[in-house]
Amino acid sequence: MNLAWNRINLTLRHPFVTAAAIRTHKQTIWVRLRHDGIEGWGEAVPTDLYHQSLDSAEKTLAAIAKRLPSNPADFDDWIDRLLRDFDDQRATVAAIDAAVHDWRGKAVGQPVAQLLGLELSDIPPTSVTLGIDESARLVEKMREIAAFPIWKVKIGTELEDQTLRTIRAHAPDQTLRVDANMGWTSADALPRLERAAAYAVELVEQPCPPDDLATLARLKAVALAPIVADESCVRPADIPRVAAAVDGVNIKLSKCGGIREAHRMLLDARVHGLRVMLGCMIESSLGIAAAAQLAPIADWLDLDGHLLLRNDPFTGIGGARGRLQLGASPGLGVQLSSNK
């Protein structure tokens, strides 16, 4: 068994502005697990919010490469050990987990979703994201994504009222979801929610800092829009902790540690009466394809990371108007582009 990896340099179509950061480029890491002539692929998206970096990811991969299992039958136990031993590097473990799923699907000739007992033929549409920007550039971006029926709008700065007003003036019928990226405070959260709700938003994602569950619960109680936890809900143990404070959770493979952990979180969220968004980082089609395997059992999809890129190095995800289409190819259903 062999493990290889390399950095991916991704260029965004537009500068991506949130309440937390501005990005024009993004680096991730592809991971390839090879055994018995079969390759399984995954993508690591380390995030500084969780004390991860490209360097820490590569250091983790080097350590993992020294403890590969000899038998694919041991993959599940191996992943469980990696989650325990590299608990703070779950984005990297998520890439290994995706590669294992991809390998297994290819080994038996089935898509990963089918291995999970799921069917990809009918999944919710994904939103496409609008970053924070000045009105003129925002209008230009809206023209580019006009065919997408659901937009996720980044707010959480002093521009949010202007942003929502501009969007509604040009797109009165679009479904809008807003993400404040922890940009509201306990003092201003309620009036900002009231103003956002006036623009008929479908939900509000992570309005305040991750540990401020009291404010999240207060916003949930007024029932102006569903409140969805993102940074407040990272791993399986967070589901019961946040359940009373929110209406839903945003589950991301890079946060929790992969497809298996995300699947567990999704099922536990249902037990606690929560709705589920499947989300992503800025990543290529490789990472998006891994998350999309769970799309049939999610309420909302925010799997547009690959759509924000100029140079996606992987192919295999089709679709239009927000409807992701993964073919019947075994594994994750994506391939490294031949011109990369």
N, C-alpha and C positions, 0 to 999 in steps of 0.2 A: 504494500500500500504506500502511496506517495502523496504528499501534500505540497502544492506550490501556490504562490501568490504574487501579485504585482499591483502597483498603484494604477488607478485610472484617473486621468485628468479630464474633468467634465467642464464644459463651458455653457453658461446659461444664455438663453435667448435674450433676456433682459436682466438688468440688475435686480436682484430679489431682495426687497426691503421688508423687514418685519419690525416689531417693537423692540426686538432684541439684537438685530444684526443687519448688515448689508453684505450681499454676496454677488460676485460676478462669475466666480469659478468655484468648483467643488472637487476635492479629491476623495475618492473612495478606494477600496481594495477588492480586486476579484480574488477568489479562492478557488482552487481546483483540486479535487480529491480524485485520484486515479487508482483503480484496482481492477484486476482481471480484464484489462482493456476497455473499461468503462470509465467515463469521466463524469463527475458530479461537480456542479458549479454553484457558488454563492457569492454574495457581495457584502462586505463589511463597511458600515458607515459610522465610524466613531464620532462621538459628540462630546464637545468640551463641557457641556452642561452636566454630563455624568462622569467627568474626569477621565475622558478617553481622548486619544489622539491617534494620528497615523502611526507615530512611533510606538505608542503603547500597544496598538493593534498588531504591528509587525513583531514586536517582542513577544506578544502572546502567541502568535502563530508559530514563531520559532520554538516556543516551549511545547506547543501542541504537537508539532511535527515530530517531537522526540517520544511521544506517547500514543502513537497511532495503534488502533486495534489490529490484530491480524485477521480477524474474522468479521465480516459484515453483520453476522448475527449479534455481535456485541455492540453495535452502533448505539442503541438506546442507552445502555448503561454508560457507555463512553460519554455521550452528550450530557447525561446527568452529572457525571464526575466533572466535566468541564464547567458546567454551570456552578457547581460548588467551588471549584478551585479557582475559577476566574470570574467570580461573582461581579466584580467591578468592570469587567470587559465583555459585557453581554452582547455588544454589537458585533464583536469578533466571533463569539460563540454562535451568534445567529447566522453568520456566514457559513460556518462549519455545518450547522444544522441544515441549512438550505442545500448545501452540497451533498449531504447524506441523503436528503429526500430526493434530490435530483438523481443521484446515483441509483437509489432504490427503484425509482420509477423507470429509469432506463433499463435496469437489470431485468425487470419483469414486463417491459413494454407497455407501461401504463402512465398516464398523467398523474402527478402527485395528488391532485384533488380526488381522483378515483381511488387511490390508495387510502384516502381519508374517508371514503364513503360519500363523497360530495360530487355534484354535477355542475360543471361550469357553463352550461348552456343558458342559464337564466340567473344573472347576477344584477345587483343594483348598478345604476350608472355612477361613475365617479364625478366628483367635483373637479374643477380646474381652478388654480389659485391665482388671485390678483394680489400682488405685493403692494405695499404702501408707495404712493407716488403722487406727483402733482397732477392736477386735473387734466391738462392737455395730454400728457403721456398716458394717463389712465384711460382716456377715451380711445387712444390709439390701441392700447392693449385689449380693450373691450371689443374692438372691431375684429381683432385676431381670433378671439375666442367666442364670437357671437353664436357659433353653432352648438356650443356646449350649454345645456339647459341649466346646469347647476354651477354656481361660482362660489368659491370660498374666498372671502375678502379678509385680508390682514388689516387689523385695526390696532388699537392700544396706544396710539400717539395722539398728539393734539390735532392731527389731520383727520381723525376718524369721522367727524360729522361732515366735513367737506367731502370726504371720500364716499360716504354712503349717499349723500345728496347727489353727487355727480353720477354715481352708478345708477341710482333710481331714475334720474332724469333721462338717461339714455337707455335703460333696460328695465322698464317698469314691471315686466312679467317674469324676469329671471328669478329662479330660486337662489336666495342668498344665504350662505352660512358665514358667520364671522368668527374670527380667531384673534383674540386680544393678546395672545402670547404673554400672559402674565402682566400685562401693562396697566391694569386697573388696581386701585388701592381700596382698602376697606372703607375709606371715607367717600370715594367718588363712584364706587362700583354701581350702586343702585341707580343714581341719575343717569349714568352712562348706559346702563342696561335699558332704562326707559327710553332714552333717545334712540338706541339701536333698534329696539322693538318697534318703534314707530315706522321703521323702514321694512317691516314685515320679514324679518330674518327668520330662517327656519330653526337655527340653533346658535348658541354662543359657546365657543370653545375656550377653555382655560382663561377666564377673565382676570384672575388674580394669582398671586404667587402660590406655589405648590402646597405649602403647609397651611395656607389660610382656608381651612375647611369651613370655618364659621361663616366667612363671607360667601363662600360657594353655597352653603346651605341657605343663607338668607336670600340669595338670588334665586335659588331653586324654589323657595317658598312663595315668592310673588308670582311665579308661573307665567312670566311674560314670554319666555322662550326656554326650550330645554337647555340645561347647562351640562356641558360635556367636559370631563376631566381629561387632560393630556399629560402635562408634566406632573400632575398630582397622582397619576396612576401609571406606574412604570412596570411593575412585575406582579405575579399572581397574588402575593400577600397584600397588595394595595387594594384589591377589589373590595373585600369586606370593610376596609378602613375608610374608603371614600363613598361607599354605597348610599349612605343616608344623606350625603351632601350634594349629590349630583343626579342627573337624569340618565347620563350615559358616560361611556369611557371611550377614549381613542387608544386602540391597541396597535402598537407598532412592533414589528419583529426586532428591529434594532434596539429598542428599549428593553424588551422582555427576554430576548435570548433565542428567538427562532420560531419556526412554525409550530413545533410541539408545545412550547410555552404559550404562544399566542392562542392556540386552540384551547388549551386548558383555561386560560383567562376568559376567553369568549364564553365557554360553557359555564364557568363560575359566575360571570356577569349575568347570565340568564337566570341563574339560581337566585341572585340578589335583585332581580327585577330591573336590571339596567339594559338600556339599548347600547349598541356597539357600533363604533366607527372603526374601520380598518384604515390606518393612516400610513404615511411613509415619510422618509427624509427626502432631500434632494439626492436622487440615486438613479442608476440606469435601469433599463428594462429587466436586467437580471434580478435586482432587488425587488422590483415591482411584481415580477412574475411569481416570486416566492410568496409574497403577501397575498396575491390574487388567488392562490389556491384555497384560501379560506373565505373568499368573497361570497359564496352562496349562503353563508350563515350570518352575514353582517347586515346591519340595517342601513348603514351609510358607508360609502367608499370615498376615500380621499387618496387615491392612488395615481397621482398625476406627476410624480417626480420626473419620470422620463420625458413627459411632455414639455417640461421647462427647459430642456437641453437642446443645444445646437448639434451636439456630436455624440449621440447615444451609441456606444460601441456594440450593443447587443440588439438582435432582431428577434421577432417572433410574436410580438404583441400587436394585434391589429385592432380594428374597431373605429367607430366614428361617433360624434356627438356624445362622448363620454361613456359609450358602451365598450368596455374592454373585451377583446376577443383573443383568447388563447386557443390555439389549435389542439388537435388530438395527439400531438407529438408526445412521446414518453418523457417523463421527468417534469421539469419546470416549463418546458416548451419554448425556451429561448436559446439562441446560439450566438457566439461571438461572430460579429460581422466579418466577412472574408476580406474586407479592405482595411481591417484594423491591424 
